[in-house]
Amino acid sequence: MSIPTSYTEEELAAYMDTILGPVADALNWSVAGNDYAEPVNSAILSYGVDDIAEITGRDNIAKLRAIARAEVWRAVVDATSGHYDFSDGGVSLKRSQMNAQARENAQAAEFAAYSLGAYGNEVVVDNIHFVNDPYAYVNDDDRILAP
């Protein structure tokens, strides 16, 4: 199988559906049901283009896929934010677990996307020099005491 060199919106939605796997089934999400339309739009907007056809080439596709993973997991977090735990008579249903899992997956996907330069991130490293460092050691003999 060769690596994709471009995507359509529907192909990206199918990729997102694959990423979610059984979670998509639990949410009753499908490509045919157009449940990925907003995560696809968010991925394209986050990439910074107006048309998905503008995204081609190996590095750009890798970045798009990373953004798509983050955006689809964010969509799951949003969709499951109202899920609550319920217990009655010794039987419990912990629906909040899906939201917790989605949050963890979204965070991991966002980290991966950032590492590929997604979201326009830029890291600047510089030295900081404090002129009046409140933690600097001052010898008591050098202090000027007020009268």
C-alpha positions, 0 to 999 in steps of 0.5 A, spaced: 500 500 500 502 506 498 502 512 502 497 517 500 499 524 496 493 527 497 486 527 500 479 529 499 474 531 504 471 524 504 477 521 504 480 525 510 473 523 514 474 516 512 481 516 515 478 519 521 473 514 522 479 509 522 482 513 527 476 512 532 475 505 530 470 502 536 469 509 539 465 511 532 461 505 533 459 507 540 458 514 538 454 512 532 458 516 527 459 514 520 462 517 514 456 516 510 452 520 516 456 526 515 458 526 522 466 528 520 464 534 517 466 539 522 472 535 524 474 535 517 473 543 516 477 544 523 483 540 520 483 544 514 482 550 517 488 548 522 492 546 517 492 553 514 489 552 507 482 554 504 482 547 500 484 540 502 486 540 494 492 544 496 495 539 501 500 535 497 506 531 498 509 527 504 511 532 509 504 536 508 500 529 508 503 527 515 502 534 518 495 533 515 494 526 518 496 529 525 492 535 525 486 530 523 487 525 529 487 531 534 481 534 531 477 528 531 479 526 538 477 534 540 470 532 537 469 526 541 471 530 547 466 535 545 461 530 543 462 526 550 462 532 555 455 531 557 456 523 559 456 522 566 456 516 571 450 512 573 449 507 578 443 504 581 442 498 585 449 495 585 449 496 577 454 502 575 455 505 568 461 509 567 460 513 561 465 519 563 470 514 561 469 515 554 471 522 555 477 521 559 480 516 554 478 522 548 482 527 552 488 523 553 488 521 546 486 528 544 492 531 548 497 525 545 495 527 538 496 534 539 503 533 541 504 529 535 501 534 531 505 540 534 512 536 533 510 536 526 509 544 526 502 544 526 498 549 528 503 555 526 507 553 533 514 556 533 519 555 539 524 560 541 529 559 546 533 565 549 537 566 555 534 571 560 538 575 564 535 578 571 538 585 572 535 585 579 535 578 581 531 577 588 534 571 589 541 573 588 546 572 594 548 578 597 553 579 603 550 582 609 557 586 609 555 589 602 548 592 604 547 599 605 542 599 611 537 605 612 538 609 618 
